[in-house]
Amino acid sequence: MRNGFYRIVQERLGKFPIGAWVPYYREKLNIGALERIRDSGINFVASSSCDEEELSLLGKAGLKILANDDRIPYANVTGILKVGEIASEIARKEGVLGIFVWDEPSPTMMDFCGAINRQVQKNREDLFGFINLHPNYSDVVRQRDGLSYEDYLEYFVSHCSPKVICYDHYPFYSDGFHAKEYFDNLASVRACCDRHGLDFWTFLQSTSFGENVIPTEAQLRFQANTSLAFGAKGVLYFTYTQVIHEENFGAALEDRFGNETPLYAYASALNRKIESIGSDLLDADYLGVRFFGNLYGEYSTAETDFTLSGGNFLVGLFTLRGERRVYLVNLDFEGEAEAVFAGSSTRRVRLAAGEGEWLSL
């Protein structure tokens, strides 16, 4: 199914969206730092402003932009009618992919965000407003105004007119992987997208903060590959560089001094693999998922005419130009596994911990 958001991505980005939040600090803005972001395989970032110098440097580095202009999220009642005019001005700038509207609004705030977003997107089919949503472990009263997570998603769609659903969920803690929250969230967003004909993006945990830990290479792969198996049409890293304007954040792909960490290499390898199949992932039509093994079977939404043995696996089911495709994921982020397909024929696929493979059937 090709929707309007697919056309925006194709025309303004031209590849599978791989983004980053907190990609740099303004005082450290330089072409070398931005080129290191691009060289990691990240192809768009959120800007800190719409300053001509900043946007020019981003363009020279080969990065597309989620443009952040304070006049948009902080439009007041009298200024909101000017938002469309401001958005058109921003959209004409080279390299702009979308316009930042709000991060993690409550339902009450969605009434205002929706008004802004409709003005951003008014008369510009080639543009989208970016609004990122709370995860399902957000506070029901303070952050979701008493709504269940499913109702929170529905309220967002009905009040904000989104062209894409984006949310953050960070599942790795000092006490381990919070599996039920993670797959509940993924399944809820997927179901909402299916009801409304929308695509979704998701953030990947790539730093430590609070009780959340820095992920291993396998855990980073696991997040991306399970999301892609559920049909995600874009991923973003939270974060690229270490957050220094708030306390208790650890290093990310870069540390506070701009040095690459092991996560930079892990993410670069992951991004190269996603990019190599990115056009297929964008064009493929999602059909459902099936879990094999003894983990998470309650989240299966589709049947298959094959079986899998050899470990715990997730299979995303797709069609691509009339052909059947699967996105196979090793759900073990501690060790490798060999998936043995049995159906009309037998096939073996060896996967590293958390690894995914895009396969033709």
DRENRO-333145 format. One record per residue (C-alpha): residue number from 1; residue in three letters; x, y, z. Coordinates in steps of 0.5 Angstrom, whole numbers, m for minus. Example, Ala and Ser with C-alpha at 12.3 -4.5 7.8 and 13.67 -1.06 7.14 Angstrom:
% DRENRO-333145
PT	1	ala	25	m9	16
PT	2	ser	27	m2	14
END
This chain:
% DRENRO-333145
PT	1	met	0	0	0
PT	2	arg	3	7	m2
PT	3	asn	1	13	2
PT	4	gly	2	20	2
PT	5	phe	8	19	7
PT	6	tyr	11	14	2
PT	7	arg	12	19	m3
PT	8	ile	15	25	2
PT	9	val	20	20	4
PT	10	gln	22	18	m4
PT	11	glu	22	25	m6
PT	12	arg	25	29	0
PT	13	leu	30	23	2
PT	14	gly	30	18	m3
PT	15	lys	32	12	2
PT	16	phe	30	8	8
PT	17	pro	30	13	14
PT	18	ile	35	13	19
PT	19	gly	35	18	24
PT	20	ala	38	21	30
PT	21	trp	36	25	36
PT	22	val	41	30	39
PT	23	pro	46	29	34
PT	24	tyr	51	35	36
PT	25	tyr	51	41	40
PT	26	arg	51	48	37
PT	27	glu	57	50	40
PT	28	lys	61	44	37
PT	29	leu	57	45	30
PT	30	asn	63	43	24
PT	31	ile	63	40	18
PT	32	gly	67	34	20
PT	33	ala	63	32	26
PT	34	leu	57	32	21
PT	35	glu	60	28	16
PT	36	arg	62	23	22
PT	37	ile	54	23	23
PT	38	arg	53	21	15
PT	39	asp	59	16	15
PT	40	ser	55	12	20
PT	41	gly	50	11	16
PT	42	ile	45	16	19
PT	43	asn	42	20	13
PT	44	phe	37	25	17
PT	45	val	38	29	24
PT	46	ala	34	34	28
PT	47	ser	37	41	27
PT	48	ser	37	45	33
PT	49	ser	35	51	29
PT	50	cys	33	54	22
PT	51	asp	39	58	22
PT	52	glu	42	59	15
PT	53	glu	49	57	17
PT	54	glu	47	51	20
PT	55	leu	42	48	15
PT	56	ser	48	50	10
PT	57	leu	53	45	14
PT	58	leu	48	40	14
PT	59	gly	47	40	7
PT	60	lys	54	40	5
PT	61	ala	55	34	10
PT	62	gly	50	30	6
PT	63	leu	44	30	11
PT	64	lys	37	31	11
PT	65	ile	33	35	16
PT	66	leu	28	35	21
PT	67	ala	27	42	21
PT	68	asn	27	45	28
PT	69	asp	24	53	28
PT	70	asp	22	55	35
PT	71	arg	16	59	31
PT	72	ile	13	53	30
PT	73	pro	12	49	37
PT	74	tyr	11	55	41
PT	75	ala	6	59	36
PT	76	asn	1	62	41
PT	77	val	m6	63	39
PT	78	thr	m6	69	35
PT	79	gly	1	67	31
PT	80	ile	m2	60	30
PT	81	leu	m5	62	23
PT	82	lys	2	64	21
PT	83	val	5	57	22
PT	84	gly	3	55	15
PT	85	glu	7	61	12
PT	86	ile	13	59	16
PT	87	ala	12	52	14
PT	88	ser	12	54	7
PT	89	glu	18	58	8
PT	90	ile	22	52	12
PT	91	ala	20	47	6
PT	92	arg	23	51	1
PT	93	lys	30	50	4
PT	94	glu	35	45	1
PT	95	gly	35	39	5
PT	96	val	29	39	9
PT	97	leu	25	32	10
PT	98	gly	20	35	15
PT	99	ile	18	40	21
PT	100	phe	19	39	28
PT	101	val	12	40	32
PT	102	trp	12	37	38
PT	103	asp	15	31	43
PT	104	glu	11	27	47
PT	105	pro	5	31	48
PT	106	ser	m1	29	53
PT	107	pro	m8	28	50
PT	108	thr	m9	35	52
PT	109	met	m3	38	49
PT	110	met	m5	34	42
PT	111	asp	m11	39	41
PT	112	phe	m6	45	40
PT	113	cys	m1	40	37
PT	114	gly	m6	38	32
PT	115	ala	m8	45	30
PT	116	ile	m1	47	29
PT	117	asn	0	40	25
PT	118	arg	m5	42	20
PT	119	gln	m3	49	19
PT	120	val	4	46	18
PT	121	gln	1	41	13
PT	122	lys	m4	45	10
PT	123	asn	m3	46	2
PT	124	arg	3	42	2
PT	125	glu	2	35	0
PT	126	asp	10	34	0
PT	127	leu	11	36	7
PT	128	phe	10	33	14
PT	129	gly	10	35	21
PT	130	phe	14	31	26
PT	131	ile	10	29	33
PT	132	asn	14	24	37
PT	133	leu	9	20	42
PT	134	his	10	17	49
PT	135	pro	12	10	50
PT	136	asn	7	5	53
PT	137	tyr	10	6	60
PT	138	ser	9	13	61
PT	139	asp	5	16	66
PT	140	val	m3	14	65
PT	141	val	m5	20	69
PT	142	arg	1	26	68
PT	143	gln	3	24	61
PT	144	arg	m4	21	58
PT	145	asp	m9	24	62
PT	146	gly	m12	18	64
PT	147	leu	m13	14	57
PT	148	ser	m10	7	56
PT	149	tyr	m5	7	51
PT	150	glu	m9	4	45
PT	151	asp	m14	10	46
PT	152	tyr	m8	15	47
PT	153	leu	m6	13	40
PT	154	glu	m13	13	37
PT	155	tyr	m13	20	40
PT	156	phe	m7	22	37
PT	157	val	m9	20	30
PT	158	ser	m16	23	31
PT	159	his	m14	30	33
PT	160	cys	m7	31	30
PT	161	ser	m8	29	23
PT	162	pro	m1	25	23
PT	163	lys	2	23	16
PT	164	val	7	18	20
PT	165	ile	7	15	28
PT	166	cys	13	16	31
PT	167	tyr	14	13	38
PT	168	asp	20	12	43
PT	169	his	21	6	47
PT	170	tyr	27	4	51
PT	171	pro	27	m3	54
PT	172	phe	34	m5	57
PT	173	tyr	35	m3	64
PT	174	ser	40	m5	69
PT	175	asp	35	m11	71
PT	176	gly	34	m14	64
PT	177	phe	30	m13	58
PT	178	his	23	m11	59
PT	179	ala	20	m16	54
PT	180	lys	12	m15	55
PT	181	glu	12	m7	55
PT	182	tyr	17	m7	49
PT	183	phe	12	m12	45
PT	184	asp	6	m9	47
PT	185	asn	8	m3	45
PT	186	leu	10	m5	38
PT	187	ala	4	m9	37
PT	188	ser	m1	m3	39
PT	189	val	3	2	34
PT	190	arg	3	m3	29
PT	191	ala	m5	m5	30
PT	192	cys	m6	3	30
PT	193	cys	m3	4	23
PT	194	asp	m6	m2	20
PT	195	arg	m13	1	22
PT	196	his	m11	8	19
PT	197	gly	m7	6	13
PT	198	leu	m1	9	17
PT	199	asp	7	8	17
PT	200	phe	11	8	23
PT	201	trp	18	10	26
PT	202	thr	21	8	32
PT	203	phe	27	10	36
PT	204	leu	33	6	38
PT	205	gln	36	6	45
PT	206	ser	43	8	44
PT	207	thr	45	11	51
PT	208	ser	44	10	58
PT	209	phe	40	14	63
PT	210	gly	37	13	69
PT	211	glu	36	6	70
PT	212	asn	37	5	62
PT	213	val	43	2	60
PT	214	ile	48	2	54
PT	215	pro	46	m3	50
PT	216	thr	50	m9	47
PT	217	glu	51	m10	40
PT	218	ala	46	m15	40
PT	219	gln	41	m11	43
PT	220	leu	42	m5	38
PT	221	arg	41	m10	33
PT	222	phe	35	m13	36
PT	223	gln	31	m7	37
PT	224	ala	32	m5	30
PT	225	asn	31	m12	27
PT	226	thr	24	m13	31
PT	227	ser	22	m6	29
PT	228	leu	23	m8	22
PT	229	ala	20	m15	22
PT	230	phe	14	m11	25
PT	231	gly	14	m7	18
PT	232	ala	17	0	21
PT	233	lys	19	5	15
PT	234	gly	24	8	19
PT	235	val	29	8	25
PT	236	leu	32	14	30
PT	237	tyr	38	13	35
PT	238	phe	37	16	42
PT	239	thr	42	19	42
PT	240	tyr	48	20	37
PT	241	thr	52	24	42
PT	242	gln	52	24	49
PT	243	val	47	28	52
PT	244	ile	50	34	57
PT	245	his	45	39	58
PT	246	glu	41	34	63
PT	247	glu	44	29	68
PT	248	asn	46	22	68
PT	249	phe	47	20	61
PT	250	gly	52	16	59
PT	251	ala	56	16	52
PT	252	ala	52	14	46
PT	253	leu	55	13	39
PT	254	glu	60	19	41
PT	255	asp	62	21	48
PT	256	arg	61	28	51
PT	257	phe	68	30	48
PT	258	gly	66	27	41
PT	259	asn	70	21	41
PT	260	glu	67	15	37
PT	261	thr	65	9	42
PT	262	pro	64	2	40
PT	263	leu	56	3	39
PT	264	tyr	59	8	33
PT	265	ala	62	2	30
PT	266	tyr	56	m3	32
PT	267	ala	51	2	29
PT	268	ser	55	3	23
PT	269	ala	55	m4	21
PT	270	leu	47	m4	22
PT	271	asn	46	2	18
PT	272	arg	49	m1	12
PT	273	lys	45	m7	12
PT	274	ile	39	m3	13
PT	275	glu	41	1	7
PT	276	ser	43	m5	3
PT	277	ile	35	m7	3
PT	278	gly	32	m1	5
PT	279	ser	29	0	m2
PT	280	asp	25	m7	m1
PT	281	leu	23	m5	6
PT	282	leu	20	2	4
PT	283	asp	16	m2	m2
PT	284	ala	14	m8	1
PT	285	asp	7	m9	4
PT	286	tyr	6	m12	11
PT	287	leu	2	m18	12
PT	288	gly	3	m20	19
PT	289	val	8	m23	24
PT	290	arg	9	m30	27
PT	291	phe	13	m32	33
PT	292	phe	17	m39	33
PT	293	gly	20	m42	39
PT	294	asn	17	m41	46
PT	295	leu	18	m34	47
PT	296	tyr	12	m28	45
PT	297	gly	8	m33	41
PT	298	glu	2	m29	44
PT	299	tyr	4	m23	39
PT	300	ser	3	m27	33
PT	301	thr	m2	m24	28
PT	302	ala	m1	m29	22
PT	303	glu	0	m36	20
PT	304	thr	5	m39	15
PT	305	asp	6	m45	11
PT	306	phe	12	m47	14
PT	307	thr	15	m48	20
PT	308	leu	22	m46	24
PT	309	ser	26	m49	29
PT	310	gly	33	m48	32
PT	311	gly	31	m43	37
PT	312	asn	27	m37	38
PT	313	phe	25	m33	32
PT	314	leu	21	m27	29
PT	315	val	18	m27	22
PT	316	gly	15	m21	19
PT	317	leu	11	m23	13
PT	318	phe	11	m19	7
PT	319	thr	10	m18	m1
PT	320	leu	14	m15	m5
PT	321	arg	12	m14	m12
PT	322	gly	8	m20	m12
PT	323	glu	13	m24	m9
PT	324	arg	13	m27	m2
PT	325	arg	18	m24	3
PT	326	val	20	m25	10
PT	327	tyr	24	m21	15
PT	328	leu	27	m27	20
PT	329	val	30	m25	27
PT	330	asn	34	m28	32
PT	331	leu	30	m27	38
PT	332	asp	36	m29	43
PT	333	phe	41	m23	44
PT	334	glu	46	m27	48
PT	335	gly	48	m32	42
PT	336	glu	47	m34	35
PT	337	ala	42	m39	32
PT	338	glu	41	m43	26
PT	339	ala	34	m43	23
PT	340	val	31	m49	20
PT	341	phe	25	m47	15
PT	342	ala	21	m53	14
PT	343	gly	16	m53	8
PT	344	ser	16	m55	1
PT	345	ser	23	m55	2
PT	346	thr	28	m54	7
PT	347	arg	33	m48	8
PT	348	arg	38	m47	14
PT	349	val	40	m39	16
PT	350	arg	45	m38	21
PT	351	leu	44	m31	25
PT	352	ala	48	m28	30
PT	353	ala	45	m25	36
PT	354	gly	39	m20	35
PT	355	glu	41	m21	27
PT	356	gly	36	m20	22
PT	357	glu	35	m23	15
PT	358	trp	31	m21	9
PT	359	leu	29	m27	5
PT	360	ser	25	m29	m1
PT	361	leu	21	m35	m1
END
